[in-house]
Amino acid sequence: MGLKLKKFKPTEYVAVVRKGKTVKSGQGLTVFYNDIHTDIMVAPITAFDGTFAFDELVTADYQTVCVQGAITYMIDNFDRAYRMADFTYGRNYEDKKNRAMELFCKRINNVIRAVVIRETGKMDVRNIIKNADRMEDLIAEGLKNDETVESLGVRILAINILGIVAKPDTRKALEAAAREQILKEQDDAIYLRRNAAIEQERLIKENELNTEIKVAEKEKEKKEKEQEIKKRLLETELEMELERQEREQEIKGKALESELALEEKEKDRKIKMQQREIEEKIKLENRNKEFVDLEVENEKKRAEEQAYAVAAMMKAYENVNVALIEACALANMDPKALMAKAFMELGENAGKIGTLNMTPDLLETIIGKTNQN
């Protein structure tokens, strides 16, 4: 008794009620409260699974069936859920929660039972066994429109029909009828297969006969077309032969004309070439004549120029001192040439020389200088 602190799980929806009014609510809250004048309502957020099984359900053809299934639901409106069951947190809270969820499941199953009984009475045993999916849809639609389920504050997540089972005798009768129907369908299938085989064989033979007729017609058409093609080919060959002969005659005539024209052109070309050769020779002779005249004239001019140059040189040498010219020539002359010239002059004037003495030293000196130079 007194002040308390409680942290709830995230999978629990908590509502704090004080003096009959909800002052705080939310998922997984941490609450600090006084339990003397404050109540804590805690409802699970997770989904719950429930089962149902309804026996002795009578169909439209007065057969008895058993419908089994499962349902998944969760609390969607916590305010409504708090009013329909006790979710007060405290001692024996788990027992309270379990009894509340069992209560919800029982009330939901009551609604489902009412829907199943109503819909089962509208269908015969064969249809209800075959249409389990339709039964699921009918149950879901009935729960959606039922005020009781809405007042519980729950939301239906899934409905599954696990089985719709008839009585053993009914099952045997249905199995026998189905077996007979299957055997009949088997016999019908065999009959239809045989008829189909006979019909197929007839169609095959008919197709073979039609094929032979069409093949014969095609062969006839082929022969007629071959004869027509041969006739056209023969006519075409004759026409082509005539055209070929005409073209050959035409080509021969054109070739003969071309040969004559070429011969005439060749003659004209030769005559023109001869004329051009004569004209070229005349022009060449004229050029040679002009060249010879020009060359003679040039030789004459060159001779006159050389004579003028010699005369001018002789005129220039008339007043020049011979001794000076000779001294200039000797100054630039090679020492060996000078020695040779000196001995030549000695030889020319040998008759005038009485005695010429040349010592070995003098000769060696002259030869040595000459060699040095």
C-alpha positions in Angstrom: 0.0 0.0 0.0 1.3 3.4 -1.0 3.6 4.8 -3.7 4.9 2.4 -6.3 7.1 2.5 -9.4 6.5 0.1 -12.2 8.1 -0.2 -15.7 5.9 -2.2 -18.1 6.9 -4.2 -21.2 6.8 -2.8 -24.7 4.2 -5.5 -25.6 1.8 -4.1 -23.0 -0.6 -1.2 -23.4 -0.9 0.7 -20.1 -3.7 3.1 -18.9 -3.5 5.0 -15.7 -7.1 5.5 -14.2 -7.7 8.0 -11.4 -11.2 8.7 -10.1 -12.7 6.9 -13.0 -10.8 8.9 -15.7 -7.8 7.9 -17.8 -5.0 10.4 -17.0 -2.3 8.7 -18.9 -2.0 5.9 -21.5 0.5 4.4 -23.9 2.7 1.5 -24.8 5.4 0.2 -22.4 5.0 3.1 -19.9 7.0 3.6 -16.7 4.4 4.6 -14.0 4.9 6.1 -10.6 1.6 5.9 -8.8 -0.3 5.5 -5.5 -2.3 2.3 -5.5 -4.8 3.7 -3.0 -6.6 6.0 -5.4 -5.0 5.0 -8.8 -5.8 1.9 -10.9 -3.5 0.6 -13.6 -5.1 -1.2 -16.6 -2.7 -3.4 -18.6 -3.7 -5.2 -21.9 -1.5 -7.2 -24.2 -0.7 -5.8 -27.6 0.4 -9.1 -29.1 -1.9 -11.3 -31.2 -3.8 -14.4 -29.8 -4.8 -17.6 -31.5 -8.0 -19.4 -30.9 -9.6 -22.5 -32.2 -13.2 -23.6 -32.9 -14.9 -26.9 -33.7 -18.6 -27.1 -34.4 -20.2 -30.5 -34.6 -23.7 -31.7 -35.7 -24.2 -29.0 -38.3 -27.0 -29.8 -40.6 -26.6 -29.0 -44.3 -29.4 -28.2 -46.8 -29.7 -31.9 -47.8 -30.0 -32.9 -44.1 -26.5 -34.3 -43.7 -24.4 -33.7 -40.6 -20.9 -32.2 -40.9 -18.2 -31.0 -38.5 -16.4 -27.6 -39.1 -13.0 -27.0 -37.5 -10.8 -24.0 -37.8 -8.5 -21.4 -36.2 -8.7 -17.7 -35.7 -6.0 -15.0 -34.9 -7.0 -11.7 -33.3 -5.6 -8.9 -31.3 -6.9 -6.0 -29.2 -7.4 -2.9 -31.4 -9.4 -0.6 -29.2 -8.2 -0.7 -25.6 -10.9 1.6 -24.2 -13.6 -0.8 -25.3 -11.5 -3.8 -24.2 -11.1 -2.3 -20.7 -14.9 -2.0 -20.4 -15.6 -5.6 -21.6 -13.1 -7.4 -19.4 -11.0 -7.0 -16.2 -7.4 -5.9 -17.1 -6.6 -4.3 -13.7 -2.9 -4.7 -12.8 -2.2 -6.2 -9.4 -2.5 -9.5 -7.7 -3.4 -12.4 -10.0 -3.0 -10.2 -13.0 -1.9 -13.1 -15.3 -5.1 -15.0 -14.3 -7.2 -12.0 -15.0 -5.6 -11.5 -18.4 -6.0 -15.1 -19.4 -9.7 -15.2 -18.3 -10.2 -11.9 -20.3 -8.7 -13.3 -23.5 -10.7 -16.6 -23.1 -13.8 -14.5 -22.7 -13.0 -12.7 -25.9 -12.3 -16.0 -27.7 -15.5 -17.5 -26.5 -17.6 -14.5 -27.6 -15.9 -14.5 -31.0 -16.5 -18.3 -31.4 -20.2 -17.7 -30.6 -20.4 -15.3 -33.5 -18.5 -17.7 -35.8 -20.8 -20.6 -34.8 -23.9 -18.5 -35.7 -22.4 -17.7 -39.1 -21.4 -21.3 -39.8 -24.8 -22.7 -38.8 -26.6 -20.2 -41.0 -24.4 -20.7 -44.0 -24.2 -24.5 -43.6 -28.0 -24.7 -43.8 -27.9 -23.0 -47.2 -25.5 -25.6 -48.9 -25.6 -29.3 -49.5 -22.9 -31.5 -48.1 -20.9 -31.7 -51.4 -20.7 -27.9 -51.8 -19.8 -27.2 -48.2 -16.9 -29.7 -48.3 -15.6 -28.3 -51.5 -16.0 -24.6 -50.6 -13.9 -24.2 -47.5 -12.5 -21.0 -48.9 -15.9 -19.6 -49.3 -16.8 -20.5 -45.7 -13.7 -18.5 -44.6 -14.9 -15.4 -46.5 -18.4 -15.8 -45.1 -17.1 -16.0 -41.5 -14.8 -13.0 -42.0 -17.7 -11.0 -43.4 -19.9 -12.0 -40.5 -17.3 -11.0 -37.9 -16.7 -7.7 -39.6 -20.4 -6.7 -39.5 -21.1 -8.1 -36.0 -21.6 -5.5 -33.2 -20.4 -7.9 -30.5 -17.0 -8.3 -32.0 -16.8 -4.5 -32.5 -17.7 -3.9 -28.9 -14.9 -6.2 -27.7 -12.4 -3.8 -29.3 -10.6 -6.6 -31.1 -9.5 -6.9 -34.8 -9.6 -10.2 -36.6 -6.3 -10.9 -38.3 -6.9 -14.3 -39.9 -9.5 -17.0 -40.2 -8.6 -20.5 -41.4 -10.9 -23.5 -42.0 -8.9 -26.5 -41.0 -11.4 -29.1 -42.0 -15.1 -29.8 -42.9 -15.8 -33.4 -42.2 -19.0 -35.4 -42.9 -20.3 -38.4 -41.0 -18.6 -41.8 -41.8 -21.7 -43.1 -43.6 -22.1 -39.9 -45.5 -18.4 -40.0 -46.5 -18.8 -43.6 -47.7 -21.8 -42.7 -49.8 -20.1 -39.7 -51.2 -17.0 -41.7 -51.9 -19.1 -44.4 -53.6 -20.9 -41.8 -55.7 -17.7 -40.1 -56.6 -16.1 -43.4 -57.4 -19.0 -44.3 -59.7 -18.8 -40.9 -61.3 -15.0 -41.4 -61.8 -15.6 -44.8 -63.3 -18.3 -43.4 -65.5 -16.0 -40.6 -66.6 -13.3 -43.2 -67.2 -15.7 -45.2 -69.4 -16.8 -42.0 -71.2 -13.2 -41.1 -71.7 -12.4 -44.5 -73.2 -15.5 -44.2 -75.4 -14.6 -40.7 -76.5 -11.0 -41.8 -77.0 -12.1 -44.6 -79.3 -14.5 -42.4 -81.2 -11.8 -39.8 -81.5 -9.3 -42.5 -82.8 -11.9 -43.7 -85.3 -12.6 -40.1 -86.4 -9.0 -39.4 -86.6 -8.4 -42.5 -88.7 -11.2 -41.4 -91.0 -9.8 -37.9 -91.3 -6.3 -39.3 -91.9 -7.6 -41.6 -94.8 -9.7 -38.7 -96.2 -6.7 -36.4 -96.0 -4.5 -39.1 -97.7 -7.1 -39.4 -100.5 -7.3 -35.6 -100.9 -3.6 -35.4 -100.8 -3.3 -38.0 -103.6 -5.8 -36.1 -105.7 -4.0 -32.8 -105.1 -0.7 -34.5 -105.9 -2.1 -35.8 -109.2 -3.5 -32.3 -110.0 -0.2 -30.8 -109.1 1.7 -33.3 -111.3 -0.7 -32.5 -114.2 -0.2 -28.8 -113.7 3.5 -29.3 -113.4 3.7 -31.2 -116.7 1.6 -28.5 -118.5 3.8 -25.8 -117.1 6.9 -27.7 -118.1 5.6 -28.0 -121.7 4.6 -24.4 -121.8 8.0 -23.4 -120.4 9.8 -25.6 -123.0 7.7 -23.9 -125.8 8.5 -20.5 -124.4 12.2 -21.4 -124.2 12.2 -22.6 -127.8 10.6 -19.4 -129.0 13.0 -17.4 -126.9 16.0 -19.3 -128.3 14.8 -18.7 -131.9 14.3 -15.0 -131.2 17.6 -14.7 -129.5 19.3 -16.5 -132.5 17.7 -14.1 -135.0 18.7 -11.1 -132.8 22.2 -12.5 -132.5 22.6 -12.9 -136.3 21.3 -9.4 -136.9 23.7 -8.1 -134.3 26.6 -10.0 -135.9 25.7 -8.5 -139.3 25.4 -5.1 -137.8 28.7 -5.5 -135.9 30.5 -6.7 -139.0 29.2 -3.7 -141.0 30.2 -1.3 -138.3 33.6 -3.1 -138.0 34.2 -2.7 -141.8 33.2 0.9 -141.7 35.4 1.4 -138.7 38.4 -0.2 -140.5 37.9 2.0 -143.6 37.6 5.0 -141.4 40.7 4.0 -139.5 42.6 3.5 -142.7 41.6 6.9 -144.0 42.5 8.4 -140.6 45.9 6.6 -140.7 46.6 7.9 -144.2 45.7 11.4 -143.2 47.8 11.0 -140.0 50.9 9.8 -142.0 50.5 12.6 -144.5 50.3 15.2 -141.8 53.3 13.6 -140.0 55.3 13.8 -143.2 54.3 17.4 -143.6 55.2 18.2 -140.0 58.6 16.3 -140.5 59.4 18.4 -143.6 58.4 21.6 -141.8 60.5 20.6 -138.8 63.5 19.9 -141.0 63.1 23.2 -142.8 62.9 25.0 -139.4 65.9 23.0 -138.1 68.0 24.0 -141.2 67.0 27.6 -140.8 68.0 27.4 -137.1 71.3 25.8 -138.0 72.0 28.5 -140.6 71.2 31.2 -138.1 73.3 29.4 -135.5 76.4 29.1 -137.9 76.0 32.8 -138.9 75.8 33.8 -135.2 78.8 31.6 -134.3 80.9 33.2 -137.2 79.9 36.6 -136.0 80.8 35.7 -132.4 84.2 34.3 -133.5 84.9 37.4 -135.5 84.0 39.6 -132.5 86.2 37.5 -130.1 89.2 37.7 -132.6 88.8 41.5 -132.8 88.7 41.7 -129.0 91.9 39.6 -128.7 93.7 41.7 -131.3 92.6 44.9 -129.6 93.9 43.5 -126.2 97.3 42.5 -127.7 97.7 45.9 -129.4 96.8 47.7 -126.2 99.4 45.5 -124.3 102.1 46.1 -126.9 101.4 49.8 -126.8 101.7 49.7 -123.1 105.1 47.9 -123.2 106.6 50.3 -125.8 107.7 52.9 -123.1 108.6 50.4 -120.3 112.2 50.0 -119.2 113.4 46.5 -120.1 115.9 46.4 -117.3 113.2 47.3 -114.8 110.9 44.6 -116.1 113.7 42.1 -116.0 114.6 43.1 -112.4 111.0 42.7 -111.4 110.9 39.3 -113.0 114.1 38.2 -111.3 112.9 39.4 -107.9 110.0 37.0 -108.0 111.9 34.2 -109.6 112.8 30.9 -107.8 116.4 30.8 -106.5 117.1 27.7 -108.4 115.8 29.4 -111.6 118.1 32.3 -110.8 121.2 30.1 -110.4 120.3 28.3 -113.6 119.9 31.6 -115.5 123.2 32.9 -114.0 125.1 29.8 -115.2 123.4 30.1 -118.7 124.6 33.7 -119.0 128.1 32.6 -117.9 127.9 29.9 -120.6 126.8 32.4 -123.3 129.7 34.8 -122.3 132.3 32.0 -121.8 134.5 33.5 -124.6 134.8 36.7 -122.7 135.7 35.1 -119.4 139.3 34.5 -118.8 139.3 32.4 -115.6 136.4 31.3 -113.4 137.3 29.9 -110.0 134.6 28.2 -107.9 135.8 26.7 -104.6 134.1 23.8 -103.1 133.1 25.9 -100.1 131.4 28.4 -102.4 129.6 25.6 -104.4 128.5 23.9 -101.1 127.3 27.3 -99.8 125.3 27.9 -103.0 123.9 24.4 -103.0 123.0 24.6 -99.3 121.2 27.9 -99.7 119.4 26.6 -102.7 118.3 23.5 -100.8 117.2 25.7 -97.8 115.2 27.9 -100.2 
